[in-house]
Amino acid sequence: MSNPQLTPDQEAEAQRIAQVISQKVHDETLALARLLASKSNGELLGKTEFEVRDRSHTVGALALEAALAERKKGGTSVRA
């Protein structure tokens, strides 16, 4: 994946969204780290993989929610 070239307005929006995402995903990231730390090497694959994937999807969902919330607040003039 490459980083797209953004206009100054888009970059400002990206910075706002990144700040919101960082705040929202901190707890989920810590939970993911705790899950991984609690498992032995032999337990990392299998069931744990699915738990990691579920938590990763949650992080992605939080990112989408943050972007939508910023746009609803009028944080961008760029068309969705």
C-alpha positions as CSV (number, residue, x, y, z in Angstrom):
1,M,0.0,0.0,0.0
2,S,1.3,3.4,-0.9
3,N,0.5,6.7,0.8
4,P,-1.7,8.8,-1.3
5,Q,-0.8,12.4,-2.1
6,L,-3.1,14.6,-0.1
7,T,-4.1,18.2,-0.4
8,P,-3.4,20.4,2.7
9,D,-7.1,20.1,3.7
10,Q,-7.0,16.3,3.4
11,E,-3.7,16.1,5.4
12,A,-5.3,18.2,8.1
13,E,-8.3,15.8,8.2
14,A,-5.9,12.9,8.2
15,Q,-4.1,14.3,11.2
16,R,-7.5,14.9,13.1
17,I,-8.6,11.4,12.3
18,A,-5.3,9.9,13.4
19,Q,-5.6,11.6,16.7
20,V,-9.1,10.2,17.3
21,I,-8.1,6.8,16.2
22,S,-5.1,6.8,18.5
23,Q,-7.2,7.6,21.5
24,K,-9.9,5.0,20.6
25,V,-7.6,2.1,19.8
26,H,-5.3,2.4,22.8
27,D,-7.4,0.1,25.0
28,E,-7.9,-2.4,22.2
29,T,-4.2,-2.5,21.4
30,L,-3.4,-3.1,25.0
31,A,-5.9,-5.9,25.2
32,L,-4.3,-7.4,22.1
33,A,-0.8,-7.2,23.6
34,R,-2.1,-8.8,26.8
35,L,-3.7,-11.6,24.9
36,L,-0.4,-12.3,23.1
37,A,1.7,-12.0,26.2
38,S,-0.5,-14.5,28.0
39,K,0.1,-17.2,25.4
40,S,3.0,-19.6,25.0
41,N,4.7,-20.0,21.7
42,G,2.7,-23.1,21.0
43,E,-0.6,-21.3,21.7
44,L,0.0,-18.4,19.3
45,L,-1.4,-20.2,16.3
46,G,-4.9,-21.6,16.0
47,K,-7.5,-20.2,18.3
48,T,-5.3,-17.2,19.3
49,E,-5.0,-16.3,15.6
50,F,-8.7,-15.9,15.3
51,E,-8.8,-13.8,18.5
52,V,-6.1,-11.5,17.1
53,R,-7.9,-11.2,13.8
54,D,-11.2,-10.3,15.6
55,R,-9.4,-7.6,17.6
56,S,-7.7,-6.3,14.5
57,H,-11.1,-6.0,12.8
58,T,-12.3,-4.1,15.8
59,V,-9.4,-1.7,15.4
60,G,-10.3,-1.2,11.7
61,A,-14.0,-0.6,12.7
62,L,-12.9,2.0,15.2
63,A,-10.9,3.7,12.5
64,L,-13.9,3.9,10.1
65,E,-16.1,5.1,12.9
66,A,-13.6,7.9,13.7
67,A,-13.4,9.0,10.1
68,L,-17.2,9.1,9.7
69,A,-17.6,11.0,13.0
70,E,-15.0,13.6,11.9
71,R,-16.9,14.1,8.6
72,K,-20.2,14.4,10.4
73,K,-18.8,17.1,12.6
74,G,-18.0,19.1,9.5
75,G,-14.3,18.4,9.9
76,T,-13.7,18.3,6.1
77,S,-14.7,20.1,3.0
78,V,-13.6,17.2,0.9
79,R,-16.4,15.2,-0.7
80,A,-16.7,11.6,0.6
